[in-house]
């Protein structure tokens, strides 16, 4: 449960902080709040659109921990690319990376939450779901705050890359979770 909680909090903190970091990054490098909004939309819109597909993939996966870890790694990688590439590479490439990362977003939230019951015995589920809820709250507060503080102390690019690195660390933790795969997979 410690590995799960740490990994989930890291990737969710990156997800929440990305909104602030990307806006500050676009303002810093290109002076464009509009581009900041576009970057945020590229990351967040796929969360909604991809959720049903991601849920199905996680539910039917023979190795859900690896799938969740890979999704978190793609998400983190997209933030690293954005932090390094905004204003330096064509915007279309950055948007494509963020769209790919955004498609993985539902795995960081509902995808992880849906597998919690496979990690703990039934009698410990209420406490586990309480801790799970806390990870969302911590991420919702710490993510934007960390992005703003890091951007102020270093740069928005560094803040974005740091959030991405946090998601990559979370991915490594999640990929090694002892999660059982789907017993009823279709042929």
Backbone as a chain_set.jsonl record, in Angstrom:
{"seq": "XXXXXXXXXXXXXXXXXXXXXXXXXXXXXXXXXXXXXXXXXXXXXXXXXXXXXXXXXXXXXXXXXXXXXXXXXXXXXXXXXXXXXXXXXXXXXXXXXXXXXXXXXXXXXXXXXXXXXXXXXXXXXXXXXXXXXXXXXXXXXXXXXXXXXXXXXXXXXXXXXXXXXXXXXXXXXXXXXXXXXXXXXXX", "coords": {"N": [[0.821, -1.193, 0.0], [2.053, 1.19, 0.615], [3.783, 1.64, -1.529], [1.915, 1.856, -3.589], [0.414, 4.131, -2.686], [2.41, 6.121, -2.653], [3.289, 6.13, -5.344], [0.849, 6.711, -6.683], [0.248, 9.233, -5.603], [2.434, 10.739, -6.507], [2.089, 10.69, -9.372], [-0.427, 11.834, -9.615], [-0.012, 14.313, -8.468], [1.692, 15.445, -10.338], [-0.1, 15.541, -12.481], [-2.044, 17.364, -11.541], [-0.431, 19.625, -11.046], [0.534, 20.229, -13.556], [-1.179, 21.917, -14.931], [-0.779, 24.501, -13.957], [1.978, 24.761, -14.368], [2.26, 24.489, -17.191], [0.863, 26.733, -18.149], [2.398, 28.823, -17.054], [4.795, 28.25, -18.318], [4.273, 28.702, -21.088], [3.741, 31.428, -20.964], [6.214, 32.375, -20.039], [8.146, 31.586, -21.993], [7.043, 32.28, -24.481], [5.364, 34.382, -24.113], [2.605, 34.07, -24.206], [-0.551, 33.689, -23.154], [-2.665, 32.474, -24.372], [-1.509, 30.322, -25.747], [-0.718, 28.883, -23.528], [-3.211, 28.112, -22.514], [-4.003, 26.469, -24.625], [-2.072, 24.427, -24.485], [-2.713, 23.335, -21.988], [-5.321, 22.464, -22.522], [-4.74, 20.538, -24.472], [-3.59, 18.603, -22.89], [-5.627, 18.003, -21.044], [-8.21, 17.585, -22.288], [-8.108, 15.036, -23.601], [-8.283, 13.409, -21.331], [-10.978, 13.174, -20.735], [-12.062, 12.189, -23.133], [-10.632, 9.806, -23.586], [-11.138, 8.203, -21.417], [-13.161, 6.034, -21.306], [-11.99, 4.083, -22.986], [-9.459, 3.674, -21.829], [-10.238, 2.721, -19.32], [-11.421, 0.283, -20.071], [-9.187, -1.029, -21.154], [-7.521, -1.247, -18.875], [-9.151, -2.808, -17.219], [-9.26, -5.196, -18.68], [-6.695, -6.022, -18.885], [-3.957, -8.269, -18.748], [-1.78, -7.753, -17.258], [-2.096, -5.446, -15.304], [-0.616, -3.675, -13.64], [1.721, -3.127, -15.026], [0.635, -1.885, -17.264], [-0.585, 0.382, -16.094], [1.709, 1.575, -15.023], [3.102, 2.085, -17.406], [1.363, 3.908, -18.615], [1.535, 6.043, -16.81], [4.209, 6.645, -17.202], [4.241, 7.527, -19.883], [2.651, 9.78, -19.579], [4.263, 11.306, -17.787], [6.54, 11.546, -19.404], [5.499, 13.131, -21.459], [5.178, 15.565, -20.144], [7.848, 16.173, -19.569], [8.855, 16.442, -22.187], [7.327, 18.677, -22.994], [8.27, 20.604, -21.163], [10.884, 20.88, -21.995], [10.635, 21.522, -24.702], [8.767, 23.563, -25.421], [8.519, 26.527, -27.19], [10.908, 26.026, -28.385], [10.823, 23.923, -30.131], [8.624, 22.974, -32.855], [5.261, 23.935, -32.177], [3.221, 22.14, -32.744], [4.4, 19.611, -32.375], [4.804, 19.584, -29.621], [2.164, 19.787, -28.76], [1.205, 17.342, -29.745], [2.636, 15.543, -28.147], [1.593, 16.21, -25.632], [-1.104, 15.576, -26.03], [-0.907, 12.792, -26.315], [0.065, 12.146, -23.762], [-2.105, 13.09, -22.272], [-4.083, 11.275, -23.002], [-3.407, 9.183, -21.422], [-4.051, 10.021, -18.939], [-6.549, 9.208, -17.598], [-5.813, 6.737, -16.552], [-4.262, 7.399, -14.406], [-5.967, 8.231, -12.518], [-8.957, 7.151, -12.17], [-8.273, 4.617, -13.217], [-6.187, 3.689, -11.578], [-7.501, 3.785, -9.079], [-9.47, 1.866, -9.461], [-8.157, -0.512, -9.141], [-7.413, -0.809, -6.565], [-8.749, -2.473, -4.74], [-7.666, -4.935, -5.257], [-5.276, -4.96, -3.978], [-5.383, -4.916, -1.217], [-6.708, -6.667, 1.654], [-10.229, -7.37, 2.042], [-11.251, -6.454, 4.519], [-9.67, -4.293, 5.05], [-10.21, -2.423, 3.176], [-11.906, -0.053, 3.566], [-10.192, 1.726, 4.978], [-8.073, 1.834, 3.146], [-9.317, 3.03, 0.929], [-9.853, 5.477, 2.077], [-7.26, 6.499, 2.396], [-6.639, 6.578, -0.278], [-8.398, 8.547, -1.195], [-7.27, 10.665, 0.139], [-4.879, 10.918, -1.286], [-5.707, 12.102, -3.654], [-6.557, 14.584, -2.672], [-4.193, 15.637, -1.54], [-2.611, 15.779, -3.854], [-4.135, 17.597, -5.348], [-3.737, 19.941, -3.97], [-0.933, 20.139, -3.505], [0.197, 19.836, -6.077], [-0.382, 22.153, -7.899], [0.725, 24.114, -6.205], [3.409, 23.268, -5.913], [4.237, 23.463, -8.577], [4.055, 26.243, -9.03], [5.801, 27.286, -7.053], [8.255, 26.035, -7.727], [8.546, 27.047, -10.336], [8.844, 29.741, -9.739], [11.198, 29.749, -8.19], [13.08, 28.57, -9.866], [12.563, 27.999, -12.945], [9.761, 28.063, -15.234], [10.072, 26.021, -17.106], [11.8, 24.224, -15.838], [10.168, 23.573, -13.683], [8.084, 22.215, -14.994], [9.443, 20.039, -16.141], [10.344, 18.841, -13.783], [7.926, 18.064, -12.567], [7.18, 16.18, -14.479], [9.274, 14.358, -14.134], [8.68, 13.497, -11.566], [6.29, 12.129, -12.079], [7.347, 10.096, -13.647], [8.905, 8.761, -11.748], [6.838, 7.898, -10.092], [5.618, 6.191, -11.921], [7.472, 4.106, -12.09], [7.207, 3.003, -9.549], [4.52, 2.172, -9.589], [4.441, 0.309, -11.667], [5.525, -1.984, -10.596], [3.674, -3.041, -8.856], [1.83, -5.608, -7.148], [-0.538, -6.576, -8.82], [-3.351, -8.385, -9.773], [-4.2, -9.77, -12.936], [-6.842, -9.601, -15.41], [-9.208, -12.111, -15.076], [-11.162, -12.929, -16.741], [-10.768, -12.663, -19.732], [-11.478, -11.662, -23.012], [-11.327, -13.6, -26.088]], "CA": [[0.0, 0.0, 0.0], [2.946, 2.355, 0.622], [4.231, 1.839, -2.92], [0.751, 2.354, -4.327], [0.112, 5.491, -2.26], [3.466, 7.032, -3.102], [3.22, 6.227, -6.808], [-0.378, 7.409, -7.07], [0.362, 10.644, -5.233], [3.398, 11.377, -7.417], [1.536, 10.921, -10.707], [-1.558, 12.759, -9.502], [0.55, 15.645, -8.218], [2.141, 15.923, -11.653], [-1.296, 15.834, -13.261], [-2.635, 18.603, -11.033], [0.514, 20.733, -11.188], [0.794, 20.523, -14.964], [-2.032, 23.029, -15.375], [-0.099, 25.749, -13.604], [3.301, 24.769, -14.999], [2.152, 24.729, -18.632], [0.471, 28.13, -18.362], [3.574, 29.654, -16.775], [5.8, 27.947, -19.345], [3.914, 29.417, -22.314], [3.936, 32.856, -20.71], [7.639, 32.652, -19.887], [8.935, 31.405, -23.216], [6.446, 32.861, -25.684], [4.513, 35.507, -23.765], [1.27, 33.791, -24.721], [-1.51, 32.993, -22.294], [-3.488, 31.651, -25.26], [-0.805, 29.052, -25.951], [-0.818, 28.17, -22.256], [-4.526, 27.476, -22.494], [-3.995, 25.391, -25.623], [-1.272, 23.331, -23.928], [-3.514, 22.712, -20.923], [-6.419, 21.741, -23.18], [-4.181, 19.342, -25.118], [-3.344, 17.612, -21.848], [-6.824, 17.649, -20.27], [-9.349, 17.109, -23.076], [-8.066, 13.573, -23.77], [-8.701, 12.74, -20.097], [-12.405, 12.895, -20.856], [-12.337, 11.38, -24.317], [-9.981, 8.493, -23.539], [-11.476, 7.474, -20.186], [-13.794, 4.729, -21.497], [-11.037, 3.142, -23.588], [-8.448, 3.364, -20.822], [-10.889, 1.859, -18.333], [-11.55, -1.048, -20.663], [-7.844, -1.621, -21.247], [-7.066, -1.614, -17.528], [-9.983, -3.918, -16.75], [-8.998, -6.428, -19.429], [-5.254, -6.265, -18.958], [-3.379, -9.406, -18.031], [-0.772, -7.16, -16.371], [-2.535, -4.058, -15.11], [0.406, -2.817, -13.037], [2.601, -2.658, -16.107], [-0.129, -0.946, -18.08], [-0.703, 1.63, -15.337], [3.045, 2.168, -14.983], [3.417, 2.618, -18.74], [0.549, 5.113, -18.818], [2.141, 7.109, -16.001], [5.48, 7.012, -17.847], [3.918, 8.344, -21.065], [2.201, 11.067, -19.06], [5.445, 12.015, -17.301], [7.375, 11.876, -20.562], [4.883, 14.256, -22.168], [5.51, 16.794, -19.404], [9.272, 16.445, -19.788], [8.964, 16.974, -23.552], [6.795, 20.044, -23.002], [9.179, 21.474, -20.426], [12.1, 21.103, -22.78], [10.409, 21.862, -26.109], [7.932, 24.742, -25.686], [9.281, 27.671, -27.671], [12.16, 25.573, -29.003], [10.42, 23.023, -31.21], [7.289, 23.354, -33.333], [4.174, 23.779, -31.211], [2.475, 20.928, -33.085], [5.043, 18.457, -31.743], [4.518, 19.661, -28.187], [0.753, 19.449, -28.595], [1.058, 15.898, -29.961], [3.134, 14.868, -26.941], [0.63, 16.433, -24.551], [-2.296, 14.786, -26.345], [-0.592, 11.397, -25.965], [0.089, 12.086, -22.301], [-3.465, 13.282, -21.792], [-4.826, 10.022, -23.188], [-3.035, 8.298, -20.311], [-4.528, 10.626, -17.703], [-7.538, 8.428, -16.844], [-5.151, 5.634, -15.837], [-3.686, 7.947, -13.185], [-7.043, 8.506, -11.571], [-9.871, 6.019, -12.045], [-7.596, 3.348, -13.495], [-5.518, 3.273, -10.342], [-8.5, 3.564, -8.026], [-10.218, 0.636, -9.726], [-7.341, -1.679, -8.806], [-7.066, -0.774, -5.149], [-9.315, -3.628, -4.025], [-6.797, -6.083, -5.483], [-4.035, -4.809, -3.212], [-5.586, -5.055, 0.226], [-7.833, -7.536, 2.024], [-11.53, -6.696, 2.103], [-11.468, -5.765, 5.793], [-8.852, -3.066, 5.091], [-10.599, -1.538, 2.078], [-12.341, 1.296, 3.954], [-9.008, 2.547, 5.276], [-7.33, 2.022, 1.897], [-10.01, 4.034, 0.121], [-9.636, 6.752, 2.757], [-5.929, 6.95, 1.995], [-6.751, 6.88, -1.71], [-9.032, 9.852, -1.278], [-6.29, 11.643, 0.593], [-3.883, 11.159, -2.338], [-6.298, 13.087, -4.566], [-6.552, 15.886, -2.013], [-2.8, 16.095, -1.457], [-2.19, 16.145, -5.206], [-4.851, 18.796, -5.763], [-3.148, 21.101, -3.295], [0.524, 20.187, -3.675], [0.602, 19.951, -7.481], [-0.299, 23.543, -8.339], [1.658, 24.864, -5.355], [4.774, 22.884, -6.287], [4.529, 24.036, -9.895], [4.266, 27.683, -8.897], [7.013, 27.54, -6.265], [9.413, 25.647, -8.545], [8.679, 28.017, -11.431], [9.365, 30.987, -9.173], [12.573, 29.57, -7.722], [13.959, 28.158, -10.972], [11.916, 28.465, -14.174], [8.614, 27.226, -15.566], [10.54, 24.816, -17.795], [12.296, 23.313, -14.803], [9.005, 23.099, -12.927], [7.369, 21.248, -15.824], [10.281, 18.838, -16.219], [10.35, 18.228, -12.454], [6.653, 17.358, -12.43], [7.275, 14.999, -15.336], [10.178, 13.401, -13.479], [7.916, 12.921, -10.46], [5.379, 11.142, -12.661], [8.171, 8.946, -14.062], [9.22, 8.015, -10.517], [5.593, 7.228, -9.729], [5.417, 5.102, -12.881], [8.333, 2.985, -11.69], [6.595, 2.377, -8.372], [3.257, 1.538, -9.953], [4.667, -0.833, -12.567], [5.901, -3.155, -9.818], [2.633, -3.445, -7.909], [1.332, -6.971, -7.328], [-1.938, -6.533, -9.215], [-3.797, -9.525, -10.571], [-4.791, -9.446, -14.219], [-8.222, -10.006, -15.629], [-9.429, -13.555, -15.194], [-12.112, -13.17, -17.82], [-10.38, -11.89, -20.92], [-12.102, -12.18, -24.227], [-10.317, -14.109, -27.019]], "C": [[0.87, 1.264, 0.0], [3.416, 2.673, -0.789], [3.093, 2.423, -3.752], [0.49, 3.822, -3.98], [1.137, 6.502, -2.736], [3.404, 7.232, -4.61], [2.006, 7.014, -7.268], [-0.286, 8.894, -6.753], [1.331, 11.381, -6.153], [2.772, 11.674, -8.781], [0.359, 11.888, -10.664], [-1.103, 14.184, -9.208], [1.047, 16.251, -9.524], [0.951, 16.338, -12.512], [-1.915, 17.162, -12.823], [-1.717, 19.81, -11.252], [0.763, 21.155, -12.624], [-0.005, 21.722, -15.456], [-1.37, 24.373, -15.107], [1.227, 25.842, -14.357], [3.215, 25.091, -16.492], [1.749, 26.168, -18.944], [1.667, 29.056, -18.142], [4.661, 29.462, -17.826], [5.516, 28.714, -20.635], [4.092, 30.925, -22.14], [5.413, 33.22, -20.666], [8.376, 32.616, -21.221], [8.377, 32.133, -24.425], [5.541, 34.054, -25.396], [3.063, 35.316, -24.17], [0.423, 32.993, -23.733], [-2.395, 32.077, -23.128], [-2.817, 30.302, -25.507], [-0.829, 28.229, -24.668], [-2.141, 27.44, -22.146], [-4.61, 26.314, -23.465], [-3.206, 24.183, -25.123], [-2.054, 22.58, -22.844], [-4.657, 21.905, -21.529], [-5.914, 20.469, -23.842], [-3.932, 18.236, -24.102], [-4.644, 17.124, -21.208], [-7.996, 17.106, -21.083], [-9.287, 15.598, -23.294], [-8.43, 12.802, -22.505], [-10.164, 12.3, -20.215], [-12.673, 11.919, -21.999], [-11.778, 9.969, -24.226], [-10.422, 7.636, -22.359], [-12.16, 6.126, -20.43], [-12.833, 3.673, -22.06], [-9.979, 2.723, -22.571], [-9.029, 2.443, -19.754], [-11.023, 0.431, -18.831], [-10.203, -1.755, -20.74], [-7.333, -2.075, -19.885], [-7.848, -2.824, -17.021], [-9.64, -5.24, -17.424], [-7.526, -6.812, -19.478], [-4.846, -7.496, -18.157], [-2.342, -8.921, -17.022], [-1.097, -5.696, -16.122], [-1.477, -3.151, -14.492], [1.35, -2.279, -14.105], [1.899, -1.639, -16.993], [-0.259, 0.405, -17.377], [0.645, 2.34, -15.236], [3.43, 2.78, -16.32], [2.627, 3.895, -19.012], [1.128, 6.293, -18.039], [3.459, 7.578, -16.615], [5.234, 7.872, -19.086], [3.47, 9.733, -20.623], [3.397, 11.908, -18.601], [6.361, 12.437, -18.439], [6.823, 13.057, -21.344], [5.185, 15.576, -21.467], [6.977, 17.164, -19.584], [9.478, 17.042, -21.175], [8.478, 18.415, -23.59], [7.747, 21.009, -22.307], [10.444, 21.816, -21.182], [11.823, 21.755, -24.133], [9.584, 23.114, -26.368], [8.824, 25.921, -26.054], [10.574, 27.303, -28.366], [11.929, 24.643, -30.181], [9.041, 23.454, -31.686], [6.191, 23.017, -32.32], [3.373, 22.51, -31.48], [3.068, 19.681, -32.457], [4.766, 18.426, -30.24], [3.068, 19.278, -27.931], [0.521, 17.954, -28.778], [1.523, 15.116, -28.733], [2.136, 15.011, -25.797], [-0.68, 15.685, -24.797], [-2.079, 13.321, -25.978], [-0.58, 11.222, -24.447], [-1.304, 12.219, -21.707], [-4.327, 12.043, -21.954], [-4.536, 9.034, -22.062], [-3.564, 8.798, -18.974], [-5.556, 9.809, -16.932], [-6.934, 7.238, -16.09], [-4.605, 6.116, -14.499], [-4.734, 8.201, -12.108], [-7.901, 7.254, -11.409], [-9.233, 4.667, -12.295], [-6.876, 2.806, -12.277], [-6.533, 2.927, -9.262], [-9.232, 2.241, -8.215], [-9.453, -0.619, -9.327], [-6.993, -1.771, -7.332], [-7.574, -2.004, -4.401], [-8.49, -4.896, -4.243], [-5.512, -6.047, -4.679], [-4.188, -5.086, -1.724], [-6.744, -6.007, 0.503], [-9.112, -6.719, 2.209], [-11.739, -5.924, 3.407], [-10.665, -4.473, 5.91], [-9.236, -2.07, 3.999], [-11.093, -0.166, 2.531], [-11.164, 2.23, 4.257], [-8.215, 2.842, 4.001], [-7.999, 3.075, 1.016], [-9.942, 5.419, 0.772], [-8.279, 7.343, 2.393], [-5.905, 7.325, 0.514], [-7.354, 8.266, -1.927], [-8.054, 10.947, -0.876], [-5.25, 11.928, -0.491], [-4.41, 12.16, -3.363], [-6.242, 14.487, -3.955], [-5.148, 16.467, -1.914], [-2.329, 16.567, -2.827], [-2.854, 17.441, -5.665], [-4.307, 20.066, -5.146], [-1.663, 21.241, -3.633], [0.953, 20.39, -5.125], [0.705, 21.385, -7.963], [0.686, 24.373, -7.51], [3.102, 24.552, -5.724], [5.157, 23.488, -7.631], [4.846, 25.521, -9.787], [5.553, 27.999, -8.148], [8.259, 27.189, -7.083], [9.633, 26.631, -9.691], [9.262, 29.33, -10.926], [10.81, 30.884, -8.748], [13.552, 29.249, -8.846], [13.428, 28.758, -12.267], [10.706, 27.581, -14.426], [9.012, 25.941, -16.302], [11.039, 23.777, -16.811], [11.146, 22.745, -13.986], [8.265, 22.014, -13.704], [8.142, 19.942, -15.923], [10.299, 18.105, -14.874], [9.049, 17.478, -12.188], [6.657, 16.079, -13.264], [8.163, 13.928, -14.724], [9.485, 12.747, -12.285], [6.945, 11.859, -10.954], [6.148, 9.902, -13.118], [8.58, 8.108, -12.853], [7.986, 7.253, -10.031], [5.308, 6.043, -10.638], [6.233, 3.879, -12.499], [7.756, 2.254, -10.482], [5.337, 1.597, -8.747], [3.452, 0.292, -10.802], [5.002, -2.112, -11.809], [4.86, -3.616, -8.815], [2.155, -4.875, -8.186], [-0.175, -6.986, -7.624], [-2.267, -7.734, -10.084], [-4.423, -9.025, -11.864], [-6.218, -9.933, -14.312], [-8.314, -11.502, -15.808], [-10.337, -13.871, -16.369], [-11.796, -12.277, -19.006], [-11.048, -12.519, -22.121], [-11.034, -12.598, -25.214], [-9.957, -13.113, -28.088]], "O": [[0.472, 2.291, -0.551], [3.444, 3.834, -1.196], [3.289, 3.365, -4.52], [0.359, 4.659, -4.873], [0.788, 7.6, -3.169], [3.458, 8.361, -5.097], [2.112, 7.88, -8.136], [-0.703, 9.725, -7.559], [1.076, 12.523, -6.536], [2.908, 12.785, -9.294], [0.176, 12.68, -11.588], [-1.732, 15.146, -9.647], [0.843, 17.438, -9.78], [0.994, 17.366, -13.188], [-2.27, 17.988, -13.664], [-2.186, 20.893, -11.603], [1.153, 22.292, -12.887], [0.465, 22.465, -16.319], [-1.407, 25.272, -15.948], [1.556, 26.888, -14.917], [4.011, 25.88, -17.002], [2.246, 26.755, -19.905], [1.919, 29.959, -18.939], [5.365, 30.409, -18.179], [6.425, 29.313, -21.211], [4.539, 31.614, -23.057], [5.817, 34.255, -21.196], [9.145, 33.525, -21.534], [9.131, 32.56, -25.299], [5.008, 34.669, -26.32], [2.362, 36.289, -24.448], [0.644, 31.803, -23.507], [-2.827, 31.026, -22.655], [-3.476, 29.263, -25.481], [-0.948, 27.005, -24.721], [-2.185, 26.281, -21.732], [-5.22, 25.289, -23.163], [-3.627, 23.043, -25.317], [-2.049, 21.35, -22.797], [-4.928, 20.786, -21.094], [-6.577, 19.434, -23.784], [-4.053, 17.056, -24.429], [-4.751, 15.948, -20.862], [-8.714, 16.232, -20.596], [-10.315, 14.93, -23.184], [-8.846, 11.647, -22.596], [-10.523, 11.185, -19.835], [-13.416, 10.95, -21.844], [-12.387, 9.031, -24.739], [-10.103, 6.448, -22.315], [-11.768, 5.142, -19.804], [-12.868, 2.512, -21.652], [-9.646, 1.543, -22.469], [-8.374, 1.49, -19.333], [-10.766, -0.519, -18.091], [-10.096, -2.94, -20.427], [-6.776, -3.165, -19.76], [-7.269, -3.753, -16.459], [-9.723, -6.295, -16.794], [-7.169, -7.835, -20.064], [-5.323, -7.728, -17.046], [-2.06, -9.608, -16.041], [-0.444, -4.807, -16.669], [-1.448, -1.959, -14.798], [1.727, -1.108, -14.079], [2.499, -0.651, -17.416], [-0.065, 1.451, -17.996], [0.715, 3.564, -15.349], [4.013, 3.863, -16.369], [3.161, 4.851, -19.575], [1.2, 7.409, -18.554], [3.789, 8.763, -16.558], [5.951, 8.847, -19.311], [3.86, 10.738, -21.216], [3.529, 13.073, -18.977], [6.893, 13.547, -18.442], [7.584, 13.889, -21.838], [5.422, 16.59, -22.124], [7.308, 18.34, -19.733], [10.192, 18.034, -21.327], [9.144, 19.28, -24.158], [8.0, 22.105, -22.806], [11.004, 22.902, -21.031], [12.678, 22.466, -24.659], [9.691, 23.688, -27.452], [9.757, 26.267, -25.329], [11.269, 28.177, -28.884], [12.734, 24.584, -31.11], [8.359, 24.215, -31.001], [6.2, 21.956, -31.696], [2.896, 21.872, -30.541], [2.331, 18.785, -32.047], [4.525, 17.364, -29.666], [2.773, 18.534, -26.996], [-0.272, 17.357, -28.05], [0.884, 14.145, -28.328], [1.866, 14.05, -25.077], [-1.3, 15.208, -23.846], [-2.959, 12.683, -25.4], [-1.147, 10.266, -23.919], [-1.639, 11.532, -20.742], [-5.207, 11.786, -21.133], [-5.345, 8.146, -21.789], [-3.526, 8.071, -17.982], [-5.452, 9.718, -15.708], [-7.498, 6.789, -15.092], [-4.495, 5.332, -13.557], [-4.408, 8.363, -10.932], [-7.588, 6.391, -10.589], [-9.602, 3.677, -11.663], [-6.945, 1.613, -11.979], [-6.426, 1.889, -8.609], [-9.576, 1.573, -7.24], [-10.052, -1.686, -9.19], [-6.341, -2.724, -6.905], [-6.887, -2.517, -3.517], [-8.618, -5.844, -3.468], [-4.74, -7.006, -4.698], [-3.222, -5.45, -1.053], [-7.654, -6.139, -0.315], [-9.064, -5.523, 2.497], [-12.343, -4.851, 3.398], [-10.949, -3.645, 6.776], [-8.649, -0.991, 3.91], [-10.716, 0.828, 1.91], [-11.155, 3.386, 3.833], [-7.745, 3.962, 3.8], [-7.32, 3.916, 0.426], [-9.974, 6.429, 0.07], [-8.164, 8.537, 2.116], [-5.231, 8.274, 0.113], [-6.869, 9.049, -2.743], [-8.019, 12.02, -1.478], [-4.783, 13.061, -0.608], [-3.649, 12.975, -3.882], [-5.918, 15.457, -4.64], [-4.941, 17.652, -2.175], [-1.719, 17.629, -2.948], [-2.214, 18.282, -6.297], [-4.406, 21.144, -5.733], [-1.197, 22.32, -3.998], [1.963, 21.045, -5.382], [1.777, 21.805, -8.399], [1.392, 25.228, -8.045], [3.927, 25.458, -5.838], [6.277, 23.969, -7.802], [5.806, 25.997, -10.393], [6.313, 28.878, -8.557], [9.212, 27.967, -7.124], [10.768, 27.005, -9.985], [10.078, 29.957, -11.603], [11.576, 31.832, -8.924], [14.724, 29.62, -8.778], [13.789, 29.873, -12.644], [10.625, 26.473, -13.896], [8.37, 24.902, -16.141], [10.737, 22.59, -16.939], [11.153, 21.565, -13.636], [7.864, 21.003, -13.128], [7.564, 18.863, -15.803], [10.272, 16.875, -14.841], [9.07, 16.374, -11.642], [6.198, 15.029, -12.813], [7.85, 12.739, -14.784], [9.688, 11.561, -12.028], [6.792, 10.811, -10.327], [5.652, 8.782, -12.989], [8.598, 6.879, -12.927], [8.086, 6.101, -9.61], [4.814, 5.011, -10.185], [5.746, 2.751, -12.573], [7.814, 1.026, -10.406], [5.127, 0.483, -8.267], [2.704, -0.677, -10.666], [4.787, -3.21, -12.324], [5.138, -4.496, -8.0], [2.088, -5.294, -9.341], [-0.978, -7.364, -6.771], [-1.535, -8.053, -11.021], [-5.091, -7.991, -11.887], [-6.731, -10.593, -13.408], [-7.579, -12.09, -16.601], [-10.279, -14.967, -16.926], [-12.465, -11.273, -19.25], [-11.166, -13.74, -22.23], [-9.941, -12.033, -25.207], [-9.12, -13.401, -28.943]]}, "num_chains": 1, "name": "protein.A"}
